[in-house]
Amino acid sequence: MNCQELPNCIGLIKNDLNKMFSVHLLDESDWWGKQVGATHKIAVRSTGLESQFRVCKLKKTVIYVAIDEADGGGAVWEKWSIKDSHYWTESGYLKRVASDTPY
């Protein structure tokens, strides 16, 4: 997975099930995510440059992924543990960030 080829990609995370996901900044089309308090979005299914995203709340060692819309328009959050993470620096190099390091 090459994060630099995907729009607004800031890095990669691996969850506790050893699945890798790209992390992206929210954009103007993510109005619902912003409304429910999401900080980022992750690509959950990718085929080439086409991706399906879920909004999420990215924390130090966990990520909360919106898996459904609750009654009243809120989000149903699922908690995933972050096993490993890599984020792009200003210079474009991939840098591993320890789970206990703040973002």
C-alpha positions as CSV (number, residue, x, y, z in Angstrom):
1,M,0.0,0.0,0.0
2,N,1.5,3.3,-1.1
3,C,0.0,6.1,1.0
4,Q,1.5,8.9,-1.1
5,E,-0.7,8.0,-4.1
6,L,-3.9,8.3,-2.1
7,P,-5.7,11.7,-1.6
8,N,-5.1,13.4,1.8
9,C,-3.3,10.3,3.2
10,I,-1.2,11.0,6.3
11,G,-0.1,7.5,7.1
12,L,-0.8,3.9,7.8
13,I,-2.0,2.0,10.9
14,K,-2.1,-1.7,11.6
15,N,-4.9,-2.8,14.0
16,D,-4.7,-5.7,16.5
17,L,-5.9,-8.1,13.8
18,N,-2.9,-7.3,11.7
19,K,-4.9,-5.5,9.0
20,M,-3.3,-2.3,7.5
21,F,-5.4,0.8,6.8
22,S,-4.5,4.2,5.3
23,V,-5.4,7.2,7.4
24,H,-6.7,10.4,5.7
25,L,-7.6,13.9,6.6
26,L,-11.2,14.8,6.5
27,D,-12.3,17.0,3.6
28,E,-15.4,19.1,2.8
29,S,-17.4,16.1,1.8
30,D,-17.1,14.6,5.3
31,W,-19.7,16.9,6.9
32,W,-21.3,14.0,8.8
33,G,-17.9,12.9,10.2
34,K,-17.2,16.3,11.4
35,Q,-20.7,16.6,13.0
36,V,-20.2,13.4,15.0
37,G,-16.7,14.3,16.2
38,A,-14.5,12.3,13.8
39,T,-10.9,13.5,13.4
40,H,-9.9,11.4,10.3
41,K,-11.1,8.8,8.0
42,I,-9.6,5.4,7.0
43,A,-9.8,3.4,3.8
44,V,-11.5,0.2,4.6
45,R,-11.7,-1.3,1.1
46,S,-9.5,-0.3,-1.8
47,T,-9.4,-1.3,-5.4
48,G,-6.8,0.6,-7.3
49,L,-7.3,4.3,-6.6
50,E,-11.0,3.7,-5.6
51,S,-11.5,3.5,-1.8
52,Q,-14.4,3.2,0.6
53,F,-13.9,5.2,3.7
54,R,-15.2,5.2,7.3
55,V,-14.8,8.2,9.5
56,C,-12.9,7.7,12.8
57,K,-11.4,9.2,15.9
58,L,-7.7,8.7,16.0
59,K,-6.2,8.5,19.5
60,K,-2.7,7.5,20.8
61,T,-3.2,3.8,21.0
62,V,-6.7,3.2,19.7
63,I,-8.9,4.3,16.9
64,Y,-12.7,4.6,17.1
65,V,-14.3,3.7,13.8
66,A,-17.9,4.7,12.9
67,I,-19.5,1.5,11.8
68,D,-23.1,2.7,11.6
69,E,-25.4,5.6,12.1
70,A,-27.3,5.6,15.4
71,D,-30.9,6.8,15.9
72,G,-30.8,10.6,16.0
73,G,-28.0,10.9,13.5
74,G,-25.0,10.1,15.8
75,A,-22.4,7.4,15.1
76,V,-22.0,3.9,16.4
77,W,-18.3,3.6,17.3
78,E,-16.2,0.4,17.3
79,K,-12.9,0.5,19.2
80,W,-9.8,-0.9,17.5
81,S,-6.4,-1.2,19.2
82,I,-3.5,0.2,17.1
83,K,-0.7,-2.3,16.9
84,D,1.7,-0.3,14.6
85,S,1.7,3.1,12.9
86,H,3.6,5.0,10.3
87,Y,3.1,8.7,9.5
88,W,4.5,11.0,6.8
89,T,6.7,13.8,8.0
90,E,7.0,17.3,6.4
91,S,10.0,16.1,4.3
92,G,8.0,13.1,3.0
93,Y,9.8,10.3,4.8
94,L,7.9,7.6,6.5
95,K,8.5,7.6,10.2
96,R,7.3,5.0,12.7
97,V,5.5,6.4,15.7
98,A,5.4,4.4,18.9
99,S,1.9,3.7,20.2
100,D,2.5,5.8,23.3
101,T,3.7,8.8,21.4
102,P,1.1,11.6,20.9
103,Y,0.1,12.5,17.3
